[in-house]
């Protein structure tokens, strides 16, 4: 069977997956810290609830990808839990 030209661009090694996973985690943590520290005055309850919904959706995506299920089995649960907590905080906040 012949190899399709350019298919090597989409090959992901094990180390590449670990690096991408680490970068994704760092990006999420830095985003939450920046949102809660520097941009605190711009956050309303609706924006917090939307951010929580995005985290819940991200947790569902983590649950659908088999590599995340095998390597990080609790990642989807923690992301959905964090999204639910942030959504409740947004729901209870007074604008």
Secondary structure, DSSP 8 states (H G I E B T S, - for coil): ----TTGGGG---HHHHHHHHHHHHHHHHHHHHHHHHTSGGG--HHHHHHHHHHHHHHHHHHHHSHHHHHH-TTHHHHHHHHHHHHHHHHHH---
